[in-house]
Amino acid sequence: MQFKSVVGQQALKKNLILGVKSGRISHAQLLCGSEGQGTLALAVAYAQYLNCENPGDDDSCGVCNACNKYQKLIHPDLHFTYPTIGANVLSANFMEEWRAAFLESPYFNSSQWLQRIGTENKQGNITAAETHEIIRKLSLKMFEGPYKVLIMWLPEFLGKEGNVLLKLIEEPTDNTILLLVTEDRDKILSTIQSRTQIVQLSRLSEEEVYNGLQLIYSLPSEQAATIAKISDGNFNAAIALIDEVENNFHEIFREWMLACVKSQMKDVLSKIEEMNTLGRVQLKNLLCYGLYVMRACILYNNGVYKQIIANTSDEPFISKFGQLINQKNIYPFAQEFSDAIYHIERNANPKITLLNLSLQVEKLFKVKV
Ligand SMILES: [Zn+2]
């Protein structure tokens, strides 16, 4: 995995590369980020850069022997530890599933992983046996080098077992780098936190998610733009939305709102018929898109958003629609949309839900400051 395939995090990538170039490489690092920010992807890209035979100024070369092996996760000096299930289970038992999951998309979360290894309803953990296996593996001679790397995904699953690793974290064996990748820093043993260098990932911007969707999934621009708006900086959520978001949400939403503003019941009903054909999942996402638009309008009205959407296809609509959204009606608007999403998720009749929502929306448009 090269840095260029990791979505966003530009400043951090630069910093990590600078550290390698100047020989300032901390032997135990704790990469912190929340779901969908790409902590695991970044850890692997960083490890590949460390071992690349011909690293460039902003990325590993992608073609040398080490890069080739890293890209398939088969480099003999690259080790992984991740949550599994059962008392004496080792991560290595699930290496095949791990490679498949990572190569599909390195943005998955813990429940997707546990579901993949067939343990959906059980709690995952990193076992005591695994911690001893880590110590054993890292004491072995290096095969190809220049670094042995252990990437531990979600050390929050360690529990007290983690204390066995303290000595290793404090004084790693020669040329060994430990990369701990967490999505919930508060759950990490403080004894581990105090012995590692913290590397904090940042929230992905809408633009970064948009670019990532275009680059990695070659999505049409409108669909990528809509998903980027709904996914709220979580690239894992964005990926899940690919099959669930039509690229004409903007059109449907605009026409529906227009019919509500003008109180044209005939048009409102025909829009409801059209939305009803979308299916429950798409409908829910359409309503999430609506929530996004409301939020964007308030930001636009306060001047915060103007520069962000200047000259984008959103601007004409948001600038006009924004005139109907104000401080008095924004909260009831958001509440009505959230309620409708809640009902759609719980199998309420979509037509009745949409009709109720349309009537409320029509009233709220008339509220003036
Ligand atoms: Zn290389």
Boltz pocket constraint, residues with backbone or C-beta under 6 A from the ligand:
constraints:
  - pocket:
      binder: B
      contacts: [[A, 48], [A, 51], [A, 52], [A, 53], [A, 54], [A, 55], [A, 60], [A, 61], [A, 62], [A, 63], [A, 64], [A, 65], [A, 66], [A, 67], [A, 68]]
      max_distance: 6.0
